[in-house]
Every structure is written in C-alpha cells, then in structure tokens.
Amino acid sequence: MQALSRQNSPEFWISQIFSAKAVQKGAVIRRSMAWIDREVGRDRFIGEVRRRGFRLVQTADQFIVICHSGSISIVF
C-alpha cells in the first residue's frame, strides 16, 4: 500500500487557502485536520492563521477559520 504524499509544497497550499475569495470577503474557510497535517502541517497552519489576525475553531476533525479579526461569540 502506497502512502499518501504531498502534491504541492506547504507554501503553495498556504497561498491557495488564504487567497480564496472567502478569505478576502471576511467569510470562513474549513479544512479537515488530516488534510492540514498532511499538506501544510498543523503548526504552520495555526501560525499563519494567527499571523493574519484571524480566529481558528476546531470542531470534530475540522478546522474552521473565521477570516476577520473582529469579535465572535458562540450563540448556541
């Protein structure tokens, strides 16, 4: 059985993720933690979210990035 390998560099994926229209509009992006670990690396991803001043939420096996630096609240 062949292991899954990285298709592009972490820098490529960081660029792709954070140049998406959703990011530019202050919306949200969602990625599985397994994908982040495999393609970018968790520490690198978290650092990039923090550097941009965004918010990061973990739910089950997903990371959700809130692409603005304003306050947030969980309603329920």
BELWOCOR-V115682 format. One record per run of one state. SS is the DSSP state (alpha for helix, beta for strand, coil for the rest). FROM is the first residue (numbers start at 1). LEN is the number of residues. Records with the same first field share a line. If there is no record, write none. Layout:
SS=FROM-LEN + FROM-LEN
This chain:
coil=1-9 + 19-2 + 25-3 + 40-2 + 52-3 + 60-2 + 67-10
alpha=10-9 + 21-4 + 33-7 + 42-10
beta=28-5 + 55-5 + 62-5
